[in-house]
Amino acid sequence: MTFKEKVNTLVEECLADKPSLFLIDFTITDAFKIIVNLDGDNGVALQDCIDVSRAIENNLDREEQDYSLEVASVGVGSPLKMVRQYKKNIGRTLIVKTSTENIEAELVDANDEFVILSWQAREPKKVGKGKETVQKTLELPYTDIKEAIVTVTF
């Protein structure tokens, strides 16, 4: 078993004990720096990162392979990568990039195939001069999304 396979198995075993957490990204650099990024249905607490870190560290031998370990939650400005992340962010505002446009909209719903976005836009009136505010809704398949980031409002 390679070092990467061993670490991956340890991460999977630890996350099996914590069903609300899920793995977003896992890499091992050439210098054997292990980077584990997590997300959770209810967020990721510091204790969750500590538990995953200890589960990995307690089962690896530094005499066998010297390494450094970094376990963290995904950042606020990180793009959404998994369907599970979209589902947990229903009701929040996203900036969604497609191949043709950027949309800032509320995530109304998310299922396994697509998301439903809703936003207000200013469009020319159908009759007369000026513009009017219209409510727009879009059903967008995940395959059409290039990047989606949750916006933070204060």
C-alpha positions in Angstrom: 0.0 0.0 0.0 1.4 3.4 -1.0 1.7 6.3 1.5 -1.1 8.1 -0.3 -3.4 5.1 -0.2 -2.7 4.6 3.5 -3.5 8.2 4.3 -6.7 8.2 2.1 -7.9 5.0 3.9 -7.3 6.7 7.3 -9.3 9.8 6.2 -12.2 7.7 4.9 -12.3 5.7 8.1 -12.4 8.9 10.2 -15.1 10.5 8.1 -17.2 7.3 8.3 -17.4 8.0 12.1 -18.6 11.6 11.4 -21.4 11.3 8.8 -22.1 15.1 8.8 -18.5 15.8 7.5 -17.3 15.2 3.9 -14.0 15.4 2.1 -13.6 18.2 -0.4 -10.0 17.9 -1.3 -7.1 15.7 -0.4 -3.5 16.1 -1.7 0.0 15.0 -0.8 2.7 17.1 -2.2 6.1 15.9 -3.4 7.5 17.0 0.0 4.9 14.7 1.7 2.8 17.6 3.0 -0.7 16.1 3.5 -3.5 18.6 2.9 -7.1 17.6 3.8 -10.0 20.1 3.2 -13.3 19.3 4.8 -16.8 20.6 4.8 -19.9 19.6 6.8 -23.6 19.7 6.6 -23.5 21.9 9.7 -20.2 23.5 9.1 -16.8 22.3 10.4 -15.8 22.9 14.0 -12.2 23.2 15.2 -12.7 20.0 17.1 -13.6 18.2 13.9 -10.3 19.2 12.3 -8.4 18.1 15.4 -10.1 14.7 15.5 -9.3 14.1 11.8 -5.8 15.2 12.3 -5.3 13.0 15.3 -6.8 10.0 13.5 -4.3 10.4 10.7 -1.3 11.2 12.8 -1.9 8.4 15.4 -1.8 5.8 12.6 1.2 7.0 10.7 4.8 6.4 11.6 7.1 9.3 11.1 10.1 6.9 11.2 8.7 5.2 8.1 7.8 8.5 6.3 8.4 12.0 7.5 5.4 14.3 6.6 3.6 17.4 7.6 -0.2 17.5 8.1 -2.8 20.2 7.5 -6.5 19.6 8.1 -8.8 22.5 7.5 -12.3 23.5 6.6 -12.9 25.0 3.2 -12.6 28.8 3.1 -15.5 31.2 2.8 -14.5 32.2 -0.7 -13.9 28.7 -1.9 -15.9 27.5 -4.9 -18.5 24.8 -4.4 -17.4 21.5 -5.7 -20.0 18.9 -4.5 -23.7 18.6 -4.8 -23.9 18.2 -1.0 -22.4 21.8 -0.7 -25.1 23.2 -2.9 -27.8 21.5 -0.8 -26.4 22.9 2.5 -26.3 26.5 1.0 -30.0 26.7 -0.1 -31.3 30.1 0.8 -27.9 31.8 0.4 -26.7 34.1 -2.4 -24.3 32.7 -4.9 -22.1 34.1 -7.7 -22.4 31.5 -10.4 -20.2 31.6 -13.5 -21.3 29.8 -16.6 -19.7 29.8 -20.0 -21.8 32.8 -21.1 -22.6 34.9 -18.0 -22.1 35.6 -14.3 -25.2 35.5 -12.2 -25.6 36.7 -8.6 -28.7 34.9 -7.3 -30.3 33.2 -4.4 -30.0 29.4 -4.4 -33.7 28.4 -4.1 -33.2 24.6 -4.5 -30.7 22.0 -5.3 -31.1 18.3 -6.3 -28.7 15.8 -7.8 -29.0 17.1 -11.4 -29.5 20.9 -11.2 -29.9 24.0 -9.1 -32.7 26.6 -9.2 -31.6 30.2 -8.9 -33.8 33.3 -8.4 -32.8 37.0 -8.7 -34.2 40.4 -9.7 -33.1 42.1 -12.9 -33.8 45.4 -14.6 -35.1 45.0 -18.1 -36.6 47.4 -20.7 -40.4 47.8 -20.4 -42.4 45.9 -23.0 -44.4 49.1 -23.7 -43.0 52.6 -23.3 -39.7 53.9 -22.2 -37.7 53.0 -19.1 -36.9 49.8 -17.3 -38.8 47.6 -14.9 -37.7 45.1 -12.2 -38.5 41.6 -13.0 -38.1 38.4 -11.0 -36.1 35.8 -12.9 -35.7 32.0 -12.1 -33.3 29.7 -13.8 -32.9 25.9 -13.6 -29.2 25.4 -14.2 -27.6 21.9 -14.5 -24.4 21.3 -12.6 -22.6 20.6 -16.0 -23.2 24.2 -17.0 -21.7 25.7 -13.9 -18.1 26.7 -14.3 -17.8 28.1 -10.7 -20.1 28.9 -7.9 -19.1 30.9 -4.8 -21.3 31.7 -1.8 -21.3 35.5 -1.2 -20.9 36.7 2.4 -23.1 39.5 3.5 -22.7 41.5 6.7 
